[in-house]
Amino acid sequence: MTDLRPITRRQALASGATLLAFALAGCSGAAGSAPDDERATVTDTLAPGASDAEEDPLDAEVSAAVDKLTLEQKVAQLFIVRPEAVTGVGQVTAAGETTRAALAEMPVAGICYFADNLLDADQTREMLSNTMSYGREANGLPMFLCVDEEGGTVSRVGGNPGFGVDNVGDMCDVGATGDADQAYEVAKHIGTYLDYLGFNVDFAPDADIANNPDGTMGRRSFGSTADVVAPMVAAQVRGFEDAGMLCAAKHFPGIGGARGDSHDTSIYSEKTLDEIRAEELRPFEAAIEEDVPFVMVGHLSLPNVTGDDDPATISSEIVTDLLRNELGYEGIIITDSMGMGAATEAVGVERVAVAALLAGVDIVLMPADLQAAYQGVLDALSSGELTEERVDESVRRIVRTKLARLE
């Protein structure tokens, strides 16, 4: 088993990670003390009897920012995509005038980068800095600059020779320690080097329970029971928060026991709602209690919950009834990649975004055809299938998070 004891600065830099030394310099200290000592809550500053709504200083700012957006700009805010989808060119490793013009035309909420886009620290910092600048020029809002950096098999920076940062290893090994402080340290370490590079969103932690021996999530998940996974997920949300990194609990409502691989085709679970409440939902509830800024919905079909084969990403029973209403989640709901086979099998490329929005999703991640998905939303607005009020509901959540967390 990989040695995953709490990561110190010396260990982090041992493989020549000098390019990130400044970023990692603040990653020392006891894992158990920082979250409770450093994290403030809104209620600490409110007068007795005052409500959040009365005291929220962001309301007017959010309203003003949303009011400045055209309808087309609002629709663009409903997407996070790969840089190639925005620019229309091949492998993107820099952000120049092509990126600037593309974002002026379609100022999407954010960009998600993969290993092919990331060569080394200097190149990445310049690319992300330029992209953020061009996004602000386009509509006055900061951008979500995103990456999948779980560790182990899902790592774009750690283990990449251009960065000199070790891959922290599989989360199953972290879970096997039984030590939530270990999970906190790993997340804070990852978040710190990502923040140094210019990222502000990491699509982690994985909140799935790997209770299917034949499933694909065994190495990515912290374990096979909610008792193991839930405290690890909560600790990682705190770790990312303390590193200044927005994060996403995924893949709601839990794909660790599913049959199949959603990258290729539909995935299913025969569990009932009571059964997933007892296990699969508990890590997400733990993340929500820690104010996780994003929850990513997976493409899991739950016929014994919804009565049909629709994946969760386009199911109002899962997104709105369960996540938003029953669990009370108020943050941003984002889909898993809508370019995956499980999504494209369920609905055409021009309908993926409309279907997700109708289900209650806020952000559509990486549709197979951005232009078709974007036009599909505009067409649905024109026909009345979608209303501008529905779009505003999601845009306000997105803008609020950007102004509160990225400014």
N, C-alpha and C positions, 0 to 999 in steps of 0.2 A: 504494500500500500504506500502511496506517495506520502512523504512527510509534509504535513500541512499545519504545523504548529504556527502560532501567530507570527506574522511577517514583520520583521524589523527593517529599519532603513538599510542596515548593513546587508541583510539577506536580499533585499530588493535590488540593491546596486551591485551585488556580487558578480553578476554576469555581464558587467560593463554597461549598466544602464545610466551612464553619466549624463546622457542627454536629458534625463528626467530627474536629475538629482535635486534640483530646486523644488520640483513638484512634490517629491517624496519626503522632503526635509521635515514636513509637519506631520508625518504619519507615525509618530512615536506616542507612547503613553499607554495607560491601561485601557483595555477594551471595554471594561465594564463601567467606567466612570464617566466617559465623555458624553454618552447619549443623554443621561439624566441631568448632568450638570450644565450642559451647554444649550439644550434645546428649550426655547421659550414657547409659550402658547399664548394665543390671543386673549384667552380668558384671564391671564395674569394681569393684563393691563386695563381690563374693563371695570368700570365702577359697578357697585352692586346694583343689580336690576337692569343694567344696560344690555341691549341685545347686540349681537354681531352686526346685524344690518344697520343699526343706528350708528355704530362706531366705525364701520368699515371704510377706510379712507380711499379704497380702490374703486368704489362703485362709480363715482363721477369720472374717474380717469378711464375706466374700462368703457363706459358708455360713450365718452368722447372719442375714444380710439375706434370703436366699432362703427360709430356714426360717420366717421371719415372714409370708411371703406365703401367702394362700389359693390354692387351685387356680385360682379365677377371676382373681385378681390376676396369677398367673403367666401365664395365657393372654393377659391384656391387655398384658403386657409384650412380646408377640410382634408388636405392631402399631405402626407409625408412620403417622399419618393426617393429613388436613387438619383444621383446627379446626372446620370446618362438620360434618364427620362425627362428631365427638365431641359437639358441642353440639346438633346437629339444627336449627340455625337458619341463616339466609342468611348473606351475606357478613360475616365476623367481622373486626372491626378493634379490638376491645377484649376484655379478659378480666376478667369480673366474677363475680357469683354464679352465673350460668348455667354458665360454664366450671368454676367450683369444684365445683358439684354434679355436673356431667358427669364430671369426673375422679375424684370420689369414687366414682361408680358404676362407671366403667370407666377405671382408671388406666393408660392406654396408655403405651408406652415413650417416645413422643415425638410432636411435632406438626411438620408441614411447612407452611411458609407460602409464599404466592405474592404477586405484585405487588398483587393486589386487597386483600390483608390489610395492606399496608404503606403508610402514608400519609406519615409523616415520622419523624424520629429520636426525638422525644419520645414520640409515640404508640407507636412500635415498642418502645422501651425499656420503657415501662410495661406494655404487653401481654405481653411476654416475661417480665418480672420477675414479674408476677402469676401467669402460667401456671406458671412454675417453682415459685413458692411453693405454689400449689394442688396441684401434683403431689407435692411433698414431704409435704404434709398427708395426701394420700391413702394413701401406702404407705411413706413415709420415704425414697424414692429421688429423686434429681434426674432431670430429664427431658431427652431429646434435643430441642433446639430447632433445627429444620433449615430449610435453604433450598437451592435450586438456584442457585448463583451461579458459573457458569463464566466469565462475560464474553461479550461478543459477543451472539449471538442468545439466549443463556440467561443473563439477568441480571435479578434482581428489585429490586436496590437501585441498583447502578451505572447511571446514566442516568435514574433515577427522579427527576423534578423535586423531589419532597419531601425529598430527601436531599442534593442538591448535590454528589454524587460522580460523577465521570466513569465511563462504561463503559470498561473496559480494552481492549475490542476482541476480535476473534476470535482463538482460539488458533492457527488456521492461520498467522496473521501472526507470532505468537511463534515457532512452529516454523520458519518460513522464515528467521528470523535465525540459526538454528543455534547459538544461545547458550543453554545450559541455565540460566545465571545469570539471564537475562531471565525465564525461566519461574518461577524461584524468587522473584524480586522481585514478579512479578505475583501469585503465590499469597500471599505474605506481606502484600502490600498489601490484597488482598481479605479475607484472614483477619483482618487488624487492624480494618478497619472493621466487619466482621460481628461480631467479638468485642465491640467497643464497643457495638453495638446490642443485644447479649444473646444472639445465636446461638452455638451451640457445635458444630454440625455443618454442613458444606457438602458437598453432593453433587457434588463435583468432586475430582480432575481427570478429564477424559475421556481414557481410555486406549485408545480405539478407533483403528484404523489406517484411514484413508480411502483404501482402494485400489479402490473402485468409483466410477468417474467419474459414474455416474448415481445414486449414493447420497445420503443426506440428511445425512451427517456431515462433509462437506467443510470447512465453516467452523469446526466445533466441534473437530475433531481437529487435533493438532499436525502431522500429515503423512501421507504415503502409504507409509512404510516403518517397520519396527520400529527401525531404526537412528536414525531421527529421533525417533520418538515415545517410546521407552523412557527415554532420559535426561531428556526434558522432564517426563515423568510423575514420575520419581523426584525431580527437583528441586522439583516442585510439592508433593509429599507433604512434603518437608522444609520448604518455605515455609509451608504451612499449620500444620505442627507448631510452627514457631518463632513463629507468630502466636497459638498457643494454640487452634487450631481443629482439631477432628476432621474428617477428610475421607474420601472414598469413591472408590476407583478404579472406573470404570464403562466399558462395560457388558459384563461377563464373559460369554463368552470372547472378545468383540470383535465388534461389529456394524457396523464401518466398511465392510465389503465386502458386506454383506447386500443382498438384493433385497427391496424393500418398506419400509414405515414401520410400526413396531410400535405406534404410536399408533392406527392404524386396523385393521391386519390382521396375519396371521402374516408373519414374515420368515424367510428361508431362506438357507443357505449350503451348497453342495455339497462344501465342503472336507473332507478327511480329517483325522484326528487328527494325523498327522505334519505335514500342511500347516499346521494352526493352531499346532502347537508351534513351527514354524520362524518364524512371524511374529506372529500375533495374540496369543499368550500372553506374548510377551516383555515388553511394557509392564506387564502385570500382575505378572510375576515381579519386575520392577524395583520396583514399588510394594510388593510383599510384602517384599522385602529391606529396604525403608525402614520396615517395621512399620506399613503403612497400616491404620488402625483398622477400616475398612469396605471390603468389596468388594461392589459392586452387580452382580447377575446380570441380564442382558438377556433378552429374550423370543425369542432366536434359536433356530430349529430347525436341527439338524445331523444329518440322516438318515444321512449316511455315517459319523458318529461313534456315534450312539445306536441306529441301526436303526429309528427311528420319527420321527414329526413333532412330538413333544412339544417345547414351548419349553424352553430351558435352565432357566428358573425353576422348572420342576417335574420336572426330569430328575436322577435320582440319579447317572447317569453323568457329568454335567457338574458338579453341585454337590459331591457327595461324592467320587466317584472321581477326578475331575480336579482341582478346586480344593482340596478339603480334604486328600485323600490324596496325590495326585501332586505338587502344588505345595506342600503342607505348610502351607497357610494356617490360622492359628489364631485369627484375629480374627472379627469379626461379618460374616456373610454376609446381605445384604439383597436383596430382589427389586427390580427396577424396578417402577413403578406397576402394581399388579394390577387397575387399572381400565382399562388400555389394551385395545384391541381384540384384540391378539395373545394376551392372557391370558384374556379372557372368552370368546374363541372356543374355547380349548383345554379349559376346565373351567368348570363353573357357579359362580355367585357364592358359593354356600354351600360350595364345595369348594376354592376357590383357596388358602386358607391351609393346609388339610389337605394338599393335594397338594404345596405348597412345603415344608412341614415334613417330610413323608415323603422328599422329595428331599434334605434336609439343610440347608435354609435356616433362619436364626435369626429374622429379622424380615421380616414381610410389609408392603410399602409400599402404602398407599392402595388397599385393595380397593374395588371398586365399591359394595359394600354391607357396611359394617363389622359391623353387627349380625349379618347372615347368616354372614359369615366367622368371626366370633367364636363364634357358636353352633355352627357346623360343627366347630370344634376341640373344643368341649366335648362334642359328640355323639360325635366320634371317640374321645375319651378314655373316654367312658361305654361305648362298644361294644368297646373294646380295640384298635381300629385304631391309635390312638396311645397311648403310655404316658406316665405322669407323668415317668418317668425321661428319656424323649426330650425332653419339654418342659423339664425341669430343665437338661438339657445346654445348651440355647440360653439359658435364663434366666440361668444362671451366667455365660455369656460377656457377656451384656448388663449384668448387675449389676457384674461385674468391671470392665468398661470405664467404667461410670458412677462407681464408687467410686474408681477409679484416676485418672480424667481430669477428672471434673466436680466433685469435692469440693474 
